[in-house]
Amino acid sequence: MHGVSGASAAQVLDLRQTAQVAGDQSGGFYRPRPQGSDSTVARGVTVEAYRWGDLPSGTVARTLAVVFLLPFMLVNVATWMRPASPDSEAVVKSLCRLLALTLTVLYVLAVAGVALDLVGWKCLSSPRCLAGRSWLSWLGERPVGAQLASTALVPLAAIGLIWRISSRPGRTFEAFRAPDQGIGGSRLGTVGQWDAEPLVGRLRAIHVAAAFATLDLTVLLARSATGATGVTVALTVVTAVILAGCVGLLCTPPLIDRAADDHRLDRVTRTLRNVAVVVTVAVLAHLLTGPRRWHEGHGLPGYETTLAVLFAAQTALLVVLGVVLLCHRQRGGTPLFGLGALVIAATGISLSGAYSAELVYRVADFLDRDVPTGEGIATGPPRAYTWVIYGFIRALLATLVVAGLVVLLTRRGRRRAAAAIVAHDYPQAPAEAEPRLRQVRDAIARARFTEKLVPLAVFYGCLAGLTTATTTIGLLGEFPSDLLERNLGLPADATTFGIAFGSWVIAVAILGLIIGGIFTYRTVPFRRHIGVLWDLGTFWPRAAHPFAPPCYSERAVPELARRITYLVERGHAVLLTGHSHGSVLLAATVLQLPPHVGDRIALLTHGSPLRRLYARLFPAYVDDVALHEIGRRVGWRWVNLWSDTDPIGGWIFSGHRTPVPDDVGGPAVRVDRRYRDPRDVVTPPSDSVPPPIRGHWPGESDEPFTAAARDLVRRLGERADPPGTAT
C-alpha cells in the first residue's frame, strides 16, 4: 500500500510488468504478470499492491475543483479534529457546521458582489463603464429591477454549479459498503464504514437552502432601502425563517445525524430547500414588477453591511469554538494545545475570505478600465474586502517572520540532538566520512522541525481568526490606510501599496495551486508534494460541509476490507504493508475486519504518521485505545519501521529511547523498530557513492523492511492452521 505519492502499481511492486486483478482504473489491486520477466518472488508468496492514488483526485478537472473547494475541505476536516472528550462532540460539531454554513453564505455573497454590486449596480449606472462593452451595454437602459434580476442569474448559476458538483460523488461509491460485523469500539474504525450519503444529502439541502436565502436577502435589503412594501417585508420574513431553520438544524447533531433509514428529516430538509427555491423565484418576480424607485448610491444598499455582519458572526463562532476546545483539551497531553479544530477552521475561513476578496478585486480592476475616480465602478469593492486582504497578508508575513525566528532559535538544539544520534549510530566513522556525517546531521535536524510546526500552526490560526475580526471595522466606514495613518503614523500610500501587493500575492497563490493541480498528473515531484494536501484532506468523510471534495476512504477502506477477507477465506495468510498515509488506510481497514480474519493477518508499517501527526491532529480518532486495538486485532503481529531522518513518520508506541514511557508495556513494546538511515556513511566497495538518505521515501527493497517482512511471514506461518500462503 503506497502513501500519498500516487505511485504506480509497478513502482509499488518494484516491477515492470503488472496486471490488475480487481478494482478499476481509479483504485485497484495489482499483481506481477504470471509470464512477466519480473515475476520472481519468494516461493509460496504472492505480492499484491493496492493503488488508490487516483481516488482523491484522479483527473485534472477534479483536482482543479479541489483547489477552489479547498476552504470547504479545511472546515470539513476541522470537525474531525475535535478533542477526545465525548462531552465536546455535539458542541464542536455544531460550531464547525455553522462555520461551514458561513462559507457557503460567503461564496454566494462574493458572486453576488460581482454580479449585483459591481456589474448590476455600479457598472450599469456608469456610461464610461459600459462604453465598448456591447455584451453588457444592452442592459444599461433597462429599469434597475430588470438589471438586478438579470445579473442575479449569475449567482443562481453559481449555486446550481456547486449543487451539481456536490451531488455527483455520492453515487460513485454505492457498491463499497463494509460489513457491519466485527467493528470495534475505536472511532477510527467508523471511517469509511458508515453510509455518509444520507448525512451529506441533508447537509446539501440545508446549504442550498441557505445559499438561495442569502441571495434573496441581498436583493431584498437593496429593495428596502427606499422603504419596504408589504410584499418586501413578507419575503424578507420568509427568507429569515429559512435561514433560521438552516441554523437550527445544524445546531442539533442528534437530529441531523440520524440513521439512513430515517427519512423524516430528509423530507424536512428537502422541503426547506424547495421552499427557498420558490421564494427566490418570487423575489426575482418582485424585482421585475416592483414600481418603487430604487435608492441611489455608490454601492448596492445593504450589501456591505451584510458582509460585515457575516464576518462578525464568523468571529463570534471562532471565539466560542476556541473556548470550548480549551475547556475540553486533554489533561497531561495537549495536541496542538487542544486547538486543532480552531486552527484549521480559522485557516479555511481566512482562505475563503481571501478567495472572495480576490475575485471581487480582480473583477473591479477589469471593469474600472479608464473610468475616472469617483465615477461609477471606480468606487471600488466594499471596505470589508479591503480589510480581508490586509489581514491575510498581515497574518502571512507575521507567520513567516515568526517561522524564521523559530528556525534560528531552535537550530542549535536540533543540531545538538542530531549530533548525538549520529554519534550513536556511526561511532566508528572514519575522518573522510565527515562531509556525509554532516549531511546526515542536517537531515535529522530538518526532520525534527516537524514538532515546531505545531505552535506555528496555532499562531497562524489565531492571526487568521483576528483577520476575520478586523473586517468588521469596515462597518465604521474606515479603510486600513486611513486608520493606520491616524493612529500609528504609517503613510497611507504605504498601506495601500501593501494591500495591492497582498492582492497579487493571493492571485499568484491561487494560480500556483491551479498550475500545481495540472502538473500533479504530469510529473512525479508535483504529485508527491501538491497531492499531499488533497490526499490528507479528503480522507475524512463530509460531516460538516457538503460541498467539500468527496471522501475516498468511503471506497478504499471497505474495498480493502472486502479483498483481505476474501483472501483469508480462500486459505491465505495476509501480510499488510503500508507506507506513510497508506498505513492510516490499513489501520482503519484492520479495525473493520471480521474477528475471524485477524488470526491470519500481520501488519508492517513504515514512515507511518499515525502517532506523530494523526494522534496530534485527530485525538478523538487516533489515540492509545485505537492503536492498541489495532495491535490486538492482528495478534500483535505488527512491526513499525521508523528513522530519525523521516520528517513525517515516526514511532507509534515507543521510540526505544531512555526513559521508556510508563504506559508502554507488553507486546506493544516490540512493535516499533528504529533503523539507521542511511545504513552507512562510507562508500561501499561495490559502489561509487555512499548509501542514500531515505528520509520519508519508501524503502521496500532495503534490508530493515525485508527482515521485518520475513519475520512477520514466519510468525504468520507459525500461527496459520493449516499452513497458508502469505500474500
ABEGO torsion letter per residue (X at the ends): XBBAAGBBAAAAAGBABBBBABEBAABBBBBBBAABAAABBBBGBBBBBBBAAAAABGBAAAAAAAAAAAAAAAAAAAAAABBABAAAAAAAAAAAAAAAAAAAAAAAAAAAAAAAAAAAAAAAABAAAABGBAAAAAAAABBAAAAAAAAAAAAAAAAAAAAAAAAAAAAAAAABBBBABGBBABAAAABGABBAAAAAAAAAAAAAAAAAAAAAAAAAAAAAAAEBBAAAAAAAAAAAAAAAAAAAAAABAAAAABBAABAAAAAAAAAAAAAAAAAAAAAAAAAAABABBBBBBABBBGAAAAAAAAAAAAAAAAAAAAAAAAAABBBGBBBGGGAAAAAAAAAAAAAAAAAAAAAAAAAAAAAAEABBBGBEAAAEBBAAAAAAAAAAAAAAAAAAAAAAAAAAAAAAAAAAAAAAAAAAABAABBAAAAAAAAAAAAAAAAAAAAAAAAAAAAAAAAAAAAAAAAAAAAAAGBBAAAAAAAAAGBBAAAAAAAAAAAAAAAAAAAAAAAAAAAAAAABAAAAAAAAAAAAAAAABBBAABAABBBBAAAAAAAAAAAAAAAAAAAGBBBBBBBBEAAAAAAAAAAAABBAAAAAABBBBBBGBAAAAAAAAABAAABBAAAAAAAAAAAGGBBBBBBBAABAABBBAABAGBOBBBAABBEAAAAABBBBBOBABABBBAABABBBBBAEABBBAABAAAAAAAAAAAAAAAAABOBBBBBX
